Amino acid sequence: MPGFTEVENRIINKYISDPKLSRSLASIREVMEIIWAEEAPKIVRDFTDHGERHSERLAGFAEKILEVNPDAKFSEQEIYLLLAGIYLHDIGMQCDIVKYPEIKKKAESLGAEFHEDFTSQNTGGYSEKEQKEIRKNHHLLSAAWVDYLYEGKDPVLSHKIKSVPRNLVDDLIDVCKFHSKLSINDCSDYFNKYSKCRKKMVAALLRFADELDIDSTRVKIETVMIFSITPENMVYWWLHNYTNIDFIKSNSIRLTVDLHPEDFEIYGSFLRENYITRFKDKNQPVLNVLVGQKIPIVIDDSSDVLADTRVEKFPPEITAVLNEIMQKNAFSSDSKIPAISKNSDSETIQSLHSQPVQSLKDTISNIPYSRNRYFTGREEKLEQIRKALLADNTIAVSQSVAVCGLGGIGKTQTALEYTYRYRTEYEFIFWVKADSEDSIISDYVVIAKLLNLPVKNDSDLNNIVSAVLNWFRIHENWLLVIDNADDISFVKHYLPPDPKGHILLTSRLRVFDTLDIRLLDLEEMSPEEAKSFLLKRTEHTDPNQSELEALEKLVDELGYLPLALEQAGAFIRANNSSFKDYLVSYNKRGLKLLEKSTIDRSKYPDSISTTWLMNFEEVRKKSKVSADILFASAFLNPHEIPKEIFDKGAEELGPLISSEFNDVDMDPLVFDESLKPLWQYSIINRDAGSSTYDIHRLVQAVIRDGMEESEQKLWAERVVKAVNRAFPDVEYKNWELCDKLLPHAQICAEYIKLWKLETEESARLETEESARLLNEAGSYLHKRARFKESEELLKSSLDIREKILEPEHFDVSESLNNLGELYKDLGRYTEAEPLYLRSLEVRENTLKSDDTAIAESLNNLAGVYNSLGRYSDAESLYTRALEITEKALGPEHPDVGAGLNNLAGVYNSLGRYSDAESLSTRALKITEKALGPEHPDVGTCLQNLAFIYYEQRKYLKAKPYYERAIKVVEKTKGENSLELASLLERYASLLEKMRKNREATTKRNLAKRIRSNLEK
C-alpha cells in the first residue's frame, strides 16, 4: 500500500486481510508523519531519531520476531495493534505538556508524575534529572495522547485517529502504555472484544522490538531465535532496565540481571513458567543471598548463578560460598561466559541441589509453616513492610510494624511470605503465636531451647521468658513475628524492651499507636491478584472465555478476600469444578457452600464465620451500641455508609442507637466513638475524619446468616425507615446527599420486595415510609437520567400506595405524577397522559383550586400535549398553571420562571417568536436571580432561549446561550449525561448552519461517545 515502507507492506499483506484495518493503519501513519515533522520538541530531536526511521526499524525487528514464531498463530487484530503501537508508542515523547494540559492531566490519571512543566526549549534547558522524568513518563503520555486524539480534541489530527475501530481503542492505549517501564504483568491478557487475541503479548513484542533498536548491545537479535511465543500466551515480564541478554549458542541464553528484592518473582524474559520454577528450585540458597544483597547475577538455561565481572567486591560472608560453587562447576570468578560441557546441566543441578542451606549462613528459626506456594500478589504491601522495618536502612536497629486487618484478609500469610522472602538477611527468625498468653509463653520456651539459653529447662517459666526478652535486648540481626496479637492487654508484656532487631505483628486490632509500633492496614486483594490466586489455587491453566467471565464475577462475589478465595479454591480443586458452576451454586447457597471447603487447618485454623463471630462478640462486650450499628450495617450497601443515616434516622434504629444519637447535632463525635470498636477490630474500614465507612460484604453475610428470620426482618424494617428519614426531597441543593444515600435506598428496595413490607397488615407505618423512599429514590434516578432504574422504583412506589392508601390520597397523585414525568421524558406520551389525568383529577377533587400542586399537574399534562402537537390544549393548560403559580408564590418565584418557559415553548412552536422570546428572557432573569447562574433550571432556560433564536435563524444570538447551557449542564448533570448529548447535538446543528463544520463534527462525535457510554 502507498505510504508504507517495504517491510510494513510485507507484514500487512501477510497478516491483515480486513481493508478497514489497513486503511486505519495508513491514517495513523499519516498522523504520525505530521507529528514527527511538526510537533517534536527539540529535546526529542536531539536525544534520538524517534520518528519515521525508528518506526521503520521497529517494523523490521517485529517481522523477524514474527517469522521465528509461526506456531503463535497471530490474528490480524494482534498484528494491527502491533503496527499501530509501533507508530504511536513514542508519541508521548513529542508532547509539550504546557501546550497540551489536557494530555498532561490524562497522563497523571494513569500514574505519571510531573514535577516541572516541560516545554519545547532546547536540550540545554533541561537538567539530567528532568530528562529522566520526561523519559520515565513518556509511555503514559503516549496512552494519554491516543485517548486525547480519539476524543476529537485536536482539530487537525483527531479525524485520522478516529479511523481506529472503537472496540480496539482501549487496547491500543494499553499497548502504548505498557511498551516501556511498566510491568507487562499488569496489562490485561486479552483484547476487549476479541477473546483469543493476546494484548499482553503484543505489548511484550513491541517492547522487545523497541529495545533491539535502542541498544543492540543490551538485547541481541540472535536472542529472538531461542525463545518462542506459545499460542497460550506464556509471555512473562522482562526486566526492561536491568537486563542484559547475551546470545551464547543455539540452546543457551545468558541474562545478566541486577536483581532487587521486589523483582524476585518476576525476573523472567520471555521464558516458560516451568523454567523459572526449575531455576529457582535449583538455585534457591545462593539466589536468596544475592537477591537480599542486591548483587547482579548471571542466569543461563543450565541454571548457574555467577558473580558478574562488573561487581568489584562481594560481602565477605558470601564470597566464600560463591567461590566454592564456581570452583565445583569449573568456573572462574572472573569469567564472563562459563565453559559449558554437554553434561554440565546434570552436574550443575546436582552440585547446587546438594548445597546445604547452612553453608550460606546458619539461620536459627522456628517458622511453623512451610512457604505458601499459592501466595499471590501483595508486592506493594511487602515493600511497605520492608521499608517500615528498614526505616534507617539497617537490620541492626529495632523497628516494629503491625500488619492489621479483618480476619481472613491474609495477614498471617503475608507475614509468612515476608519471612521466607528475606530469611537470608537475618541470623534468627522466631515465630510466636499470640492466640493466648499461654501460647506466647510456650513459644518463648521453644525459642530459649533454640538459642540454648542456660535457663531453657528451668521449671519457672517466668525465668525463661525473662531470659528470652533479655536476649532480644542485647542481640542484633533477628526478626520476631508475633502472629494474631489480638489482645494487646497481655501481648504488650511480651514485647522485647529496647530491642535491637525487627518485630512484625499481625492483628485484627488497630491499637498499637501507644506502643510506638507502626500500623499498616492490609486490604482485600486487587481484582487481578484475586483472579491470579484462584487460577493458581485451582490449577485451571487454560480457562475459556466463559470461565474467565465467571472467574471475574466469582472473585467479586467473594469480595477479593484471601480466606474466602482459599475456601472456594480448595473446594473447586477438590471437586474438579468449574468457576461457572461454583458461581451458580454460591449464588444459591452462599456461606453454606463456602464452609464446605476442606482447607489446610494448619495454615487456616478457622473459617470465615468462626473467625469473625469471635470478633463480633468482642465488639458486643465493649459496646452494645456499636453491635447494633454493626447489625444495621449488615443491611446497608457495604460501601460508603454515610453518617447521615444515623444522624437523621437514629430514632428508627432501635432504642440503643436512638438514645446514643439523641444529641448528635450538638455532639458530632458520637458517631466516631460509636464506630471506634468496629474500626479497632478491623470490622469496618474508615479514613480518619471521614463521614462514611465501608464493611466487607462477607462480614454482612455472616452477620445476617447468624440471625433468626424474625431478627433479619426487624433490622431490614429499621434500616428502610432510617434511610427514608435520611433521604431528602429531590431538589438540586440536595443532590449530593441523594447521591450518597442512593445505593442504600436501592438495597432497601430489595428488602421491601423480599420481606413484602408493603403487604404486612401490622406494618402500616413502614409501608408508607417504604413507598416514600422508593418514590424519592426513583425521582432522583430520573433526574440523573438513569431511566430504567427509576421506572422500577417509581412503579413499586405507586403499587404500594395504591394498595394501602385511599384512591384520592395525595401521595397516590404524587406517584402518578412522577411516573408520568418519567414517561414524558422518555417520549412515551400515550403512557404519560392517563397518569397525569388521574393525578390532576385527584388533586382537583381534594385540593383548593389555587393549590400549586394542581398547577404542577396542569404543567405536566400541557407538556405532553405540546409534544403531541396539541398546541391549543397545551397553551390553555400552561396559562392556567402560570396564573395559579404567580398568584400563590409571587412574580419572582423560580416556579413562575418555569411556567413562563413552558408557555414560551408553545409560542415558539406556533411561530409566535416575539412572544416566545419575551417570555423566555423574563424566565431566564427570574430563574437566575432566584437560583444562581449554575442551577440546572438556568441551563434549561438558556437552552430554550437559544432554540428560539435558532428557529428564527439568529445564529449569532443563539450561540452564546448554547455555550453557557453546555457549561451548566456539564457541571450539574455530569459530562456523561443524556441531556448533555442532546444539547451537544443541537449545538452541532447550529455550528453547521454557521459553516463551522470542523467544530460541529467534534461536538457530534462527543455526543455520540456519550450515548455509546450510556448504552454500555
Buried (B, 14 or more C-beta within 10 A) or exposed (E): EEEBBEBBBBBBEBBBEEEEBBEBBBBBBBBBBEBBEEBBBEBBBEBBEBBBEBBBBBBBBBBBBBEEBEEBEBBBBBBBBBBBBBBBBBBBBBBBBEEBEBBBEBBBEBEBEBEEEBEBEEEEEBEEEBBEBBBEBBBBBBBBBBBBBBBBBBEEBBBBBBBBBEEBBBBBBBBBBBBBBBEBBEBBBBBBEBEBBBBBBBBBBBBBBBBBBBEEEBBBBBBBEBBBBEEEBBBBBBBBEBBBBBBBEEEBBBBBBBBEBBBBBBBBBBBBEEBBEBBBEBBBBBBBBBBBBEBBBBBBBBBBBBBBEEEEEBEEEBEEBBBEBBEBBEBEBEBEBBEBEEEBBEBBBEBBEEBEEEEBBEBBBBBBBEBBEBBBBBBEBBEBBBEBBBEEEEBEBBBBBBBBBBBBBBBBBBBBBBBBBBBBBBBBBBBBBBEEBEBBBEBBBBBBEBBEBEBBEBEEBEBBBBBBBBBBBEBBBBBBBBBBBBBBEEBBEBBBEEBBBBBBBBBBBBBBEEEEBBBBBBEBBBEBBBBBBBBBBBEBEEBEEEBBBBBBBBBBBBBBBBBBBBBBBBBBBEEEBBBBEBBEBBEEEBBEBBBBBEBEEEBBBBBBBEBBBBBBEBBBEBBEBBBBBBBBBBBBBBEBBBBBBBBBBBBBBBEBBBEBBEEBEEEEEBBBEBBBBBBBBBBBBBEEEBBBBBBBBBBBBBBBBBBEEEEBBBBBBBBBBBBBBBBBEBEBEBBEBBEBBBBBBBBBBEBBBEBEBBEBEEBEEBBBBBBBBBBBBBBBBBBBBBBEBBBBBBBBBBBBBBEBBEEEBBBBBBBBBBBBBBBBBBEBBEBBBEBBBBBBBBBBEBBEEEBBBBBBBBBBBBBBBBBEEBBEBBBBBBBBBBBBBBEBBEEEBBBBBBBBBBBBBBBBBBEBBEBBBBBBBBBBBBBBEBBEEBBBBBBBBBBBBBBBBBBBEBBEBBBEBBEBBBEBBBEBBBEBBBBBBBBBBBBBBBBBEBEBEEBBBBBBBBBBBBBEEBEE
